[in-house]
Amino acid sequence: MTATGSERVLVADDDPPLRRMLERSLSADGFEVTVAADGPAALLEAERTAPDVIVLDISMPAIDGLSVCRRLRDRGLGTPILMLTARDAVADRVAGLQAGADDYLVKPFAIEELVARLHALIRRGRDASTMLSYADLTLDLDRRVAARGGHPVELTGREVALLALLLARPGQAVTRERALAEIWDGAAVDNVVDRYVARLRRKLGEPQLIRTVRGAGFVLRA
């Protein structure tokens, strides 16, 4: 079975030979492959490339695969995630699932099994997309598509993540500090959140849904 429509897969693994093998094999199977050598790169590429499925090695430098998985889920990313590990203990499998992973594969593995699992995850994700909505605003987290009053709104990866934070708790303020921690990993200046909120407001149009709460942050309120 080959990928249809150049399905995008992000492979994050710190083992160069394995990473090259996966890139070569998945590309030959029809996937559009992006690779990352560590956790921070995986977080960056997950936002930049909007993959259809993600393969995460658990043991990676800087930020391990479990932490990457948790951060992606905290940002509202519903992309299917398959964890790779050299350990087959029940506790390790449970930890991966608790972090938000959808599947688990133990090394060494047959590339045919990995490909079959990736196709299954992509199909499952398309059959059960995650929708968030408030008033006349909707956000499909799996497809990363927003709409206001039935009209599509084109958003960047971080705009999607920020809107997902607001939509997760309508009526409750999202602080700048929380947005910085979850979307920018704390590595950005405070006013970047205000700039992205301003961009969201322009794109979403009137009447405004995103309100500023003095001293508290931003909130969705019709």
C-alpha positions in Angstrom: 0.0 0.0 0.0 1.4 3.4 -0.9 0.5 6.8 0.4 -2.1 8.7 -1.5 -2.0 12.5 -2.1 1.5 12.8 -0.8 0.5 12.3 2.9 3.0 14.1 5.1 4.9 12.3 7.9 7.2 13.8 10.4 9.9 11.4 11.7 11.7 12.4 14.8 14.6 10.1 15.9 18.1 10.9 17.1 19.7 7.8 15.5 21.0 9.0 12.1 21.1 5.6 10.3 17.6 4.8 11.4 16.4 8.3 10.5 17.9 8.0 7.0 16.4 4.5 6.5 12.9 5.7 7.5 13.2 8.8 5.3 14.2 6.6 2.4 11.7 3.9 2.9 8.7 6.1 3.6 9.6 8.3 0.7 9.7 5.2 -1.5 6.2 4.4 -0.2 4.9 7.7 -1.4 5.0 9.8 1.8 6.3 13.3 1.9 8.8 13.0 4.7 10.2 15.6 7.1 12.9 14.5 9.7 14.0 15.9 13.0 17.0 14.8 15.1 15.7 15.9 18.6 12.7 17.1 20.5 13.0 20.9 19.9 13.3 20.3 16.1 10.3 17.9 16.3 8.2 20.6 17.9 9.3 23.2 15.3 8.7 20.9 12.3 5.3 19.7 13.6 4.1 23.3 13.4 5.9 24.2 10.2 4.9 21.3 8.1 1.5 20.3 9.5 2.1 16.6 9.0 -0.7 14.0 8.6 1.0 11.7 11.0 4.0 11.9 13.4 6.6 9.2 14.3 8.3 10.0 17.6 11.2 8.2 19.2 10.8 8.2 23.0 14.6 8.6 23.8 15.7 11.9 22.2 18.1 14.6 23.5 17.0 18.0 24.9 13.3 17.1 25.0 12.3 13.4 24.9 9.5 12.0 22.8 7.0 11.8 25.6 7.4 15.5 26.4 7.1 16.4 22.8 3.9 14.4 22.5 2.5 16.1 25.6 3.4 19.6 24.3 1.8 18.9 21.0 -1.4 17.7 22.6 -1.4 20.7 25.0 -1.2 23.0 22.0 -4.4 21.3 20.6 -2.7 19.4 17.8 -4.8 16.3 17.0 -2.3 14.8 14.5 -2.0 11.0 15.0 1.3 10.1 16.8 3.1 6.8 16.8 5.8 6.3 19.4 9.0 4.3 18.8 10.9 2.8 21.6 13.5 0.1 22.3 11.7 -0.9 25.5 8.7 -3.3 25.5 7.6 -2.9 29.2 3.9 -2.4 29.8 4.8 0.7 31.8 6.5 2.3 28.8 3.5 1.6 26.6 1.2 3.1 29.1 3.4 6.2 29.5 3.3 6.7 25.8 -0.5 6.4 25.6 -1.0 8.7 28.6 1.2 11.3 26.9 -1.3 11.4 24.1 0.2 8.9 21.6 -2.1 6.9 19.4 0.1 3.9 18.7 3.3 2.3 19.9 6.0 0.3 18.0 9.0 -1.5 19.6 12.4 -1.5 17.9 13.5 -3.4 15.9 10.5 -3.4 13.6 9.6 -4.3 10.0 9.1 -1.2 7.8 6.0 -2.9 6.4 4.4 -2.9 9.8 5.3 0.7 10.4 3.8 1.7 7.0 0.6 -0.2 7.7 0.2 1.4 11.1 0.8 4.9 9.7 -1.9 4.3 7.1 -4.3 3.1 9.8 -3.6 6.1 12.0 -4.2 8.5 9.1 -7.5 6.9 8.2 -8.6 6.9 11.8 -7.7 10.5 12.2 -9.7 11.5 9.1 -12.7 9.5 10.3 -12.7 11.2 13.7 -11.5 14.8 13.3 -11.5 17.0 16.4 -13.7 20.0 16.1 -13.8 23.0 18.4 -16.5 25.7 18.1 -17.8 28.9 19.7 -20.6 31.1 18.4 -20.2 31.1 14.6 -16.5 30.1 14.8 -15.2 26.5 14.2 -11.7 25.0 14.2 -10.9 21.5 12.8 -7.8 20.6 14.7 -6.9 17.6 12.6 -7.1 19.5 9.3 -6.0 22.9 10.9 -8.9 24.7 9.2 -10.9 27.5 10.7 -14.2 29.0 9.6 -16.3 32.0 10.7 -19.9 32.1 9.7 -19.2 29.3 7.2 -16.4 31.2 5.5 -12.9 29.7 5.6 -10.2 31.5 7.6 -6.6 30.9 6.6 -4.4 30.6 9.7 -0.7 29.8 10.3 0.4 27.0 12.7 0.8 29.2 15.7 -2.4 31.1 15.0 -4.2 27.7 15.0 -2.5 26.8 18.3 -3.5 30.1 19.9 -7.1 29.9 18.7 -7.3 26.3 20.0 -6.2 27.5 23.4 -9.0 30.1 23.4 -11.6 27.7 22.0 -10.7 25.0 24.6 -12.1 27.2 27.4 -14.5 29.9 26.0 -15.2 32.5 28.6 -12.0 31.7 30.5 -9.0 34.0 30.1 -5.8 32.6 28.6 -2.8 34.4 30.0 0.1 35.6 28.0 2.4 33.5 30.1 0.5 30.3 29.3 0.4 31.1 25.6 4.2 31.7 25.6 4.8 28.4 27.5 2.6 26.2 25.4 3.0 27.7 21.9 6.4 29.3 22.0 8.0 27.0 24.7 8.7 30.3 26.6 11.3 31.3 24.0 9.6 34.5 22.8 9.0 38.1 24.1 5.7 38.9 25.7 4.3 41.1 23.0 4.4 38.3 20.4 1.2 37.0 22.0 -0.5 40.4 21.5 0.7 40.5 17.9 -0.8 37.1 17.2 -4.0 38.0 18.9 -4.2 41.2 16.7 -3.7 39.0 13.6 -6.4 36.6 14.7 -8.8 39.4 15.3 -8.2 40.8 11.8 -8.6 37.4 10.2 -11.7 36.5 12.1 -13.4 39.8 11.4 -16.4 41.4 13.0 -18.0 41.3 15.4 -14.9 40.7 17.5 -14.8 37.5 19.6 -11.4 37.8 21.3 -11.5 40.2 24.2 -8.6 41.6 26.3 -9.0 41.1 30.0 -6.8 43.6 31.8 -4.2 41.8 33.9 -5.5 38.4 32.9 -4.9 37.9 29.2 -7.4 37.1 26.4 -10.8 35.4 26.3 -13.4 34.3 23.7 -16.6 36.2 24.4 -19.4 36.8 21.9 
